[in-house]
Amino acid sequence: MSLIEMSVNLGGVRMKNPVTVASGTFGYGQEYADLVDITRLGAVTVKGVRNRPWEGNDLPRHVEVPGGMVNAIGLQGPGVDGFITQYMPFLREKGVPVIVNIWGTDIEEYCEVARKLSDVPGVAGLELNISCPNVKEGGNAFGTDPQVVAELVGAVRAVTVLPLIPKLAPNVPDIRVFVRAAQDAGADAISLINTIPAMVIDIETRKPVLSNRVGGLSGAAVHPVAVKLVWEASQVAKVPLLAMGGISTAGDAIEFMIAGATAVAVGTANFIDPSTPLRVIAGIREYLERHGMHAVGELTGSLV
């Protein structure tokens, strides 16, 4: 096998290969440990963590649809203190960079979670879930207003030196405006895309299938949308992009990288085949060998 450089630097998160997992699709890593050799991943991105434990939404909270799934799990989790004590010891043992997805209902909560994680060994970066409702601003998502995005990123930037990776929502008029807002406020990388707002109705009962009524669409159905948004984001991004949305093969991941991504995250496919991230890593290497490339970075932004 020829020598190929597979490592990437995602805004300060140094990954031995460009493949991580998407938040909410891999638990906190421990749940998949008997199914996947976690040490072979470029990084582990864990489920969303807020300041205190959170039960999430009532059942039912996910449903399969053609080309993917719609979920309204509601960011169930043990809270930041529970995450640090229950899961970080295991993740540290694996020696893989840990990206923690954090969220809150106001800017102060994001900052408090970031403070608590800043000195935790093994935490390599923070992915900011900015699709959460901002209770102080009437419930609208943080990520739908570029000024609020800048305020949030700037506030968290002020309390931590960890790499910050805001995760952008797809349902905005111009993704480039939000990329600029995030990076100008101190983001070290940009994560995109989050799920697409969606709804499923049971026609026999004429009721929503999900108890939350609406949820987020993920899976193969969103992939072309995500590729387009990653390409648009790359036109203005001065920081690396972490791309996700419907990756089930190495080809899907390579498409994102050609469009401008530095790294990728496998999400919904983990529920179908937990070995998908490892197959994607192997497939990227095979592609590079076949095309005579010496480093995975040669793929990034190579659209002709």
C-alpha positions in Angstrom: 0.0 0.0 0.0 1.4 3.4 -1.0 2.0 6.0 1.7 -0.9 8.5 1.8 -1.3 11.3 4.3 -4.8 10.9 5.7 -4.6 13.3 8.6 -6.4 16.7 8.7 -6.6 19.7 11.0 -10.2 20.7 11.6 -9.7 24.2 13.1 -7.4 22.9 15.8 -8.9 19.4 16.1 -6.2 17.2 14.7 -7.7 14.0 13.2 -5.7 11.1 11.9 -8.2 10.7 9.1 -11.1 13.0 7.9 -14.0 10.9 9.2 -16.0 11.4 12.4 -19.6 10.6 13.3 -22.5 13.0 13.5 -23.8 14.1 16.9 -26.9 12.2 18.0 -26.1 9.1 15.8 -23.3 7.5 17.8 -24.4 8.0 21.4 -21.4 8.9 23.5 -19.2 6.4 21.8 -19.5 3.7 24.5 -22.8 2.5 23.1 -21.0 1.5 19.8 -17.8 0.2 21.3 -18.7 -3.5 20.8 -19.6 -2.8 17.1 -16.9 -0.4 15.9 -13.2 0.0 16.6 -13.5 3.6 17.8 -9.7 4.0 17.8 -9.8 3.9 13.9 -12.0 7.1 13.7 -10.6 10.5 13.1 -12.7 11.8 16.0 -15.8 10.9 18.0 -18.6 13.5 18.0 -20.9 12.9 20.9 -24.6 13.5 21.5 -25.7 17.0 22.5 -24.8 18.1 26.0 -26.5 20.9 28.0 -25.8 22.1 31.5 -28.3 19.8 33.3 -29.8 16.4 32.5 -32.6 16.5 29.9 -35.2 13.8 29.2 -35.9 14.8 25.6 -39.3 14.5 23.9 -42.1 12.0 24.5 -42.4 8.9 22.4 -42.8 8.4 19.5 -39.8 10.5 18.5 -38.5 9.0 15.3 -39.9 7.5 12.2 -38.4 6.1 9.0 -39.2 7.7 5.7 -38.1 7.0 2.1 -34.4 8.0 1.9 -33.9 8.5 5.6 -35.6 9.3 8.9 -37.3 12.1 10.8 -36.4 12.4 14.4 -37.5 14.6 17.3 -35.4 13.0 20.1 -35.2 16.3 21.8 -31.5 16.2 22.8 -31.9 13.7 25.6 -28.7 13.6 27.7 -27.1 13.3 31.2 -26.1 17.0 31.4 -22.5 18.2 31.3 -21.5 16.9 34.7 -22.9 13.5 34.0 -21.2 13.4 30.6 -17.8 14.2 32.2 -18.1 11.6 34.9 -19.9 8.8 33.0 -18.5 8.9 29.5 -15.2 10.9 29.3 -13.1 8.3 31.2 -14.0 5.7 28.5 -13.4 8.1 25.6 -10.0 9.1 27.1 -9.0 5.5 27.1 -9.6 5.2 23.4 -7.2 8.1 22.7 -9.5 9.6 20.0 -10.2 13.3 19.8 -13.6 14.0 21.3 -15.8 16.7 19.8 -18.6 17.6 22.2 -21.9 18.9 20.7 -23.2 21.5 23.2 -26.5 23.3 23.4 -28.6 25.5 25.7 -31.8 27.6 25.9 -29.9 30.8 26.3 -26.4 32.1 25.6 -25.4 31.9 29.3 -26.1 28.1 29.3 -23.8 27.6 26.3 -21.1 29.5 28.0 -21.5 27.6 31.3 -21.2 24.2 29.4 -18.2 25.4 27.5 -16.5 26.6 30.7 -17.0 23.2 32.4 -15.6 21.3 29.3 -12.6 23.6 28.8 -10.3 21.8 31.3 -11.5 18.2 30.7 -8.7 16.1 29.3 -9.6 14.5 26.0 -12.1 17.1 24.8 -10.7 18.4 21.6 -13.4 20.8 20.4 -16.9 22.0 20.8 -19.6 21.8 18.2 -22.2 24.4 18.9 -25.7 23.3 18.1 -27.3 26.6 17.1 -30.6 25.1 15.9 -32.0 25.1 19.5 -34.8 27.5 20.5 -33.6 30.7 22.1 -36.1 31.1 25.0 -35.1 34.7 25.7 -35.9 35.7 22.1 -39.4 34.2 21.8 -38.3 30.6 21.0 -36.8 31.2 17.5 -33.7 29.1 16.8 -30.3 30.8 17.4 -29.2 29.7 14.0 -31.8 31.6 12.0 -30.4 35.1 12.7 -26.8 35.9 11.7 -26.5 38.6 14.4 -27.6 36.1 17.1 -25.1 33.5 15.7 -22.3 36.0 16.0 -23.4 37.0 19.5 -23.5 33.3 20.6 -20.2 32.3 19.0 -18.5 35.4 20.4 -19.8 34.8 23.9 -18.6 31.2 23.9 -15.3 32.2 22.3 -14.7 34.5 25.3 -14.9 31.7 27.8 -12.9 28.9 26.2 -9.8 28.3 24.1 -11.2 25.0 22.8 -11.8 25.0 19.0 -15.4 26.1 18.3 -17.4 24.5 15.5 -20.8 26.1 15.0 -23.3 23.6 13.4 -25.3 25.6 10.8 -29.0 25.1 10.0 -29.9 24.4 6.3 -33.2 26.3 6.3 -31.8 29.8 5.9 -32.0 32.1 2.9 -28.2 32.3 2.3 -25.8 30.0 4.1 -22.8 32.3 3.3 -24.2 35.0 5.5 -24.1 32.6 8.5 -20.7 31.3 7.6 -19.3 34.8 7.7 -21.1 35.7 10.9 -19.7 32.6 12.7 -16.1 32.8 11.5 -15.9 36.6 12.1 -17.1 36.0 15.7 -14.3 33.5 16.4 -15.3 30.1 15.0 -12.4 27.8 14.2 -14.4 25.6 11.8 -17.9 25.3 10.5 -20.2 22.2 10.7 -23.0 21.7 8.2 -25.6 20.7 7.7 -28.0 20.1 10.6 -31.3 18.2 9.9 -34.0 19.7 7.6 -37.3 20.5 9.4 -39.9 17.9 8.4 -43.2 16.4 9.3 -44.9 13.0 8.9 -48.7 12.4 9.2 -50.5 9.2 9.8 -53.3 9.4 7.3 -55.5 6.9 9.1 -55.6 8.8 12.3 -54.9 12.2 10.6 -52.4 12.9 13.4 -48.7 13.7 13.4 -46.6 10.5 13.8 -44.2 12.3 16.1 -45.3 13.4 19.6 -43.4 16.7 18.9 -45.4 17.0 15.6 -42.3 18.1 13.7 -38.7 16.8 13.6 -35.5 16.8 11.5 -35.0 14.9 8.3 -31.7 13.2 7.8 -30.3 10.4 5.6 -29.7 10.0 1.9 -32.6 12.2 1.0 -30.8 15.3 2.2 -27.4 14.6 0.6 -27.7 16.7 -2.5 -29.0 19.6 -0.5 -26.1 19.3 1.9 -23.5 19.2 -1.0 -24.9 22.3 -2.5 -24.8 24.2 0.9 -21.2 23.0 1.6 -20.1 24.2 -1.8 -21.8 27.6 -1.2 -20.2 27.8 2.2 -16.8 27.1 0.8 -17.0 30.2 -1.4 -16.7 32.4 1.7 -15.2 30.2 4.4 -11.8 31.1 5.8 -12.0 28.2 8.2 -12.3 24.4 7.6 -15.7 22.8 6.9 -17.0 19.7 8.5 -19.7 18.3 6.2 -22.5 15.8 6.9 -25.8 14.8 5.4 -26.6 11.4 3.9 -23.2 9.8 3.9 -23.4 6.0 3.4 -20.5 5.4 1.1 -17.0 6.7 0.5 -18.3 8.4 -2.7 -20.7 10.5 -0.6 -17.9 11.7 1.6 -15.6 12.4 -1.3 -18.3 14.4 -3.0 -18.4 16.7 0.1 -14.7 17.1 0.1 -14.5 18.0 -3.6 -17.2 20.6 -2.8 -14.9 22.1 -0.1 -15.0 20.1 3.1 -11.9 19.3 5.1 -13.6 16.5 7.1 -16.9 14.6 7.1 -19.3 13.1 9.6 -21.3 9.9 9.1 -24.7 10.1 10.7 -28.0 8.2 10.0 -26.1 5.4 8.3 -24.7 4.4 11.7 -28.2 3.1 12.6 -28.2 0.9 9.5 -24.6 -0.3 9.5 -22.3 0.8 12.4 -19.2 -0.1 10.3 -20.0 2.6 7.8 -17.5 5.1 9.0 -14.7 2.6 8.7 -15.8 1.6 5.2 -15.8 5.3 4.3 -12.2 5.8 5.6 -11.0 2.8 3.6 -12.9 4.0 0.5 -11.3 7.4 0.7 -7.9 5.9 0.9 -8.6 3.6 -2.1 -9.8 6.6 -4.1 -6.7 8.6 -3.4 -4.5 5.7 -4.5 -6.5 5.2 -7.6 -6.2 8.9 -8.6 -2.5 9.2 -7.7 -3.0 11.6 -4.8 -0.6 11.7 -1.9 -2.7 13.5 0.7 -6.4 13.6 1.5 -6.2 17.4 1.6 -5.8 17.4 -2.2 -9.5 16.5 -2.4 -10.7 19.6 -0.5 -12.2 22.2 -2.9 -11.0 20.3 -6.0 -14.3 20.8 -7.9 -13.4 21.4 -11.6 
